[in-house]
Amino acid sequence: MTLPNLISLGRLLAVPLVVWLLLAGDHAAAFWVFALAGVSDALDGFIAKRFDQASVLGRYLDPLADKALLVSIYIVLGVQDVVPLWLVIMVVSRDILIIGAVLLSFTLDQPIPIRPLLVSKINTLAQLALAGWILAGLGFSLTPAEHQFDPTLFIMVAITTVLSGGSYLVSWLRSMGAIGKAS
């Protein structure tokens, strides 16, 4: 267990705390835990690369912690009617699609390499930005005139979610031999 893996594990263990804070209506504290999780994500990556502590466990644990945090926040904010339910369904469904494809590949004894795509990095950035923007707005009691939840942000997340999910689906189908390999 390396230091970066411990940091990722701490981020994963913070998920129930964020959910509890959101459900309790303490959006400011939820924002700060979310912000700390973001800092820890950058820190564990830096330490892993800088001090040669990258590991197989870390390649799975880091994105698992990130996704657990984001999906949990989106679900709670959807239930609280802050994020549109259609967007919550898109975000959660994309992650279920990816996890299901990876598990099915392993089950069929055709494991596929897990590599983040550029469009997925953009999608994650958009999801993080929207979640942070909403948590900051709710947490610091900014009035609607000062802090509106612009539908443009929701649409950006929706578009990148669809593009990312579609890209992973095509990549998975290619690796499974269901469609022609890229030349």
C-alpha positions as CSV (number, residue, x, y, z in Angstrom):
1,M,0.0,0.0,0.0
2,T,1.7,3.1,-1.3
3,L,1.1,6.7,-0.1
4,P,-0.8,7.6,-3.3
5,N,-3.0,4.5,-2.8
6,L,-3.7,5.6,0.8
7,I,-4.7,9.0,-0.4
8,S,-7.0,7.5,-3.0
9,L,-8.5,5.2,-0.3
10,G,-9.1,8.3,1.9
11,R,-10.9,10.0,-0.9
12,L,-13.1,6.9,-1.4
13,L,-13.8,6.8,2.3
14,A,-14.8,10.5,2.2
15,V,-17.8,9.7,-0.2
16,P,-20.2,8.7,2.6
17,L,-19.2,11.9,4.5
18,V,-20.0,14.1,1.4
19,V,-23.4,12.3,1.0
20,W,-24.2,12.8,4.6
21,L,-23.3,16.5,4.5
22,L,-25.4,17.0,1.4
23,L,-28.4,15.2,2.8
24,A,-28.0,17.1,6.1
25,G,-28.0,20.4,4.1
26,D,-24.5,21.4,5.0
27,H,-23.5,22.3,1.5
28,A,-20.6,24.5,2.6
29,A,-18.9,21.6,4.4
30,A,-19.7,19.3,1.4
31,F,-18.0,21.9,-0.9
32,W,-14.8,21.9,1.3
33,V,-14.7,18.1,1.4
34,F,-15.2,18.0,-2.4
35,A,-12.4,20.6,-2.8
36,L,-10.1,18.6,-0.5
37,A,-10.9,15.5,-2.6
38,G,-9.8,17.4,-5.7
39,V,-6.5,18.4,-4.1
40,S,-6.0,14.9,-2.9
41,D,-6.6,13.6,-6.4
42,A,-3.9,15.9,-7.8
43,L,-1.5,15.1,-4.9
44,D,-1.8,11.3,-5.2
45,G,-1.1,11.5,-8.9
46,F,1.9,13.8,-8.4
47,I,3.4,11.6,-5.7
48,A,2.8,8.4,-7.8
49,K,4.6,9.9,-10.8
50,R,7.3,11.9,-9.0
51,F,8.4,9.2,-6.6
52,D,7.8,6.2,-8.8
53,Q,4.9,4.9,-6.6
54,A,2.5,4.1,-9.4
55,S,0.8,0.8,-8.9
56,V,-1.8,-1.6,-10.5
57,L,-4.0,-1.0,-7.4
58,G,-3.7,2.8,-7.9
59,R,-4.7,2.5,-11.6
60,Y,-8.1,1.1,-10.3
61,L,-8.4,2.8,-6.9
62,D,-7.9,6.4,-8.1
63,P,-10.6,6.5,-10.8
64,L,-12.9,4.4,-8.6
65,A,-12.6,7.0,-5.8
66,D,-13.2,9.8,-8.3
67,K,-16.2,8.2,-9.9
68,A,-17.8,7.2,-6.5
69,L,-17.5,10.8,-5.4
70,L,-18.9,12.3,-8.5
71,V,-21.7,9.8,-9.0
72,S,-22.7,10.2,-5.3
73,I,-22.8,13.9,-5.5
74,Y,-24.9,13.9,-8.8
75,I,-27.4,11.4,-7.3
76,V,-27.9,13.4,-4.1
77,L,-28.2,16.7,-6.0
78,G,-30.6,15.0,-8.4
79,V,-32.8,13.8,-5.5
80,Q,-32.6,17.3,-4.0
81,D,-33.9,18.6,-7.4
82,V,-30.8,20.7,-7.9
83,V,-29.4,18.8,-10.9
84,P,-32.0,17.6,-13.5
85,L,-32.8,13.9,-13.2
86,W,-32.1,13.4,-16.9
87,L,-28.5,14.5,-16.4
88,V,-28.1,12.3,-13.3
89,I,-29.3,9.3,-15.3
90,M,-26.9,10.1,-18.1
91,V,-23.9,10.5,-15.8
92,V,-24.7,7.3,-13.8
93,S,-25.6,5.3,-16.9
94,R,-22.3,6.2,-18.6
95,D,-20.3,4.9,-15.6
96,I,-22.5,1.7,-15.3
97,L,-21.9,1.1,-19.1
98,I,-18.1,1.4,-18.7
99,I,-17.9,-0.7,-15.5
100,G,-20.3,-3.3,-17.0
101,A,-18.2,-3.5,-20.2
102,V,-15.0,-4.0,-18.3
103,L,-16.6,-6.7,-16.0
104,L,-18.1,-8.5,-19.0
105,S,-14.7,-8.5,-20.8
106,F,-13.0,-10.1,-17.8
107,T,-15.9,-12.6,-17.5
108,L,-15.4,-13.6,-21.1
109,D,-11.7,-13.9,-20.5
110,Q,-11.0,-11.0,-22.9
111,P,-9.7,-8.3,-20.5
112,I,-9.4,-4.9,-22.2
113,P,-6.8,-2.3,-21.3
114,I,-8.3,0.5,-19.3
115,R,-7.0,3.9,-20.6
116,P,-8.8,7.2,-20.1
117,L,-9.7,8.8,-23.4
118,L,-9.2,12.6,-24.0
119,V,-13.0,13.1,-24.3
120,S,-13.5,11.3,-21.0
121,K,-11.0,13.6,-19.3
122,I,-12.9,16.6,-20.7
123,N,-16.1,15.0,-19.5
124,T,-14.7,14.4,-16.0
125,L,-13.5,18.1,-15.9
126,A,-17.0,19.3,-16.9
127,Q,-18.7,17.1,-14.3
128,L,-16.3,18.3,-11.6
129,A,-16.7,21.9,-12.6
130,L,-20.5,21.7,-12.5
131,A,-20.5,19.9,-9.2
132,G,-18.1,22.4,-7.7
133,W,-20.1,25.3,-9.1
134,I,-23.3,24.0,-7.6
135,L,-21.8,23.1,-4.2
136,A,-20.2,26.5,-4.0
137,G,-23.5,28.2,-4.9
138,L,-25.5,26.2,-2.4
139,G,-22.8,26.2,0.3
140,F,-22.2,29.9,0.4
141,S,-25.8,31.0,0.1
142,L,-25.3,33.0,-3.0
143,T,-28.5,34.5,-4.3
144,P,-29.8,33.4,-7.7
145,A,-28.9,36.7,-9.2
146,E,-25.3,36.2,-8.1
147,H,-25.0,32.5,-8.7
148,Q,-27.3,30.9,-11.3
149,F,-27.1,27.3,-12.3
150,D,-26.9,28.1,-16.0
151,P,-28.5,25.4,-18.1
152,T,-25.4,25.7,-20.5
153,L,-23.3,23.9,-17.9
154,F,-25.9,21.1,-17.7
155,I,-25.8,20.8,-21.5
156,M,-22.0,20.8,-21.7
157,V,-21.9,17.9,-19.2
158,A,-24.6,16.1,-21.1
159,I,-22.8,16.4,-24.4
160,T,-19.4,15.3,-23.1
161,T,-21.1,12.4,-21.2
162,V,-22.7,11.2,-24.4
163,L,-19.5,11.6,-26.4
164,S,-17.4,9.9,-23.7
165,G,-19.8,7.0,-23.3
166,G,-20.1,6.5,-27.0
167,S,-16.3,6.6,-27.4
168,Y,-15.8,3.9,-24.7
169,L,-18.6,1.8,-26.3
170,V,-17.0,1.9,-29.7
171,S,-13.6,1.1,-28.2
172,W,-15.0,-1.8,-26.2
173,L,-16.9,-3.2,-29.3
174,R,-13.6,-3.0,-31.3
175,S,-11.6,-4.8,-28.6
176,M,-14.3,-7.5,-28.3
177,G,-14.2,-7.9,-32.1
178,A,-17.8,-6.9,-32.5
179,I,-16.9,-4.2,-35.0
180,G,-13.9,-3.8,-37.3
181,K,-10.6,-2.8,-35.8
182,A,-9.3,0.7,-36.5
183,S,-6.7,0.7,-39.2
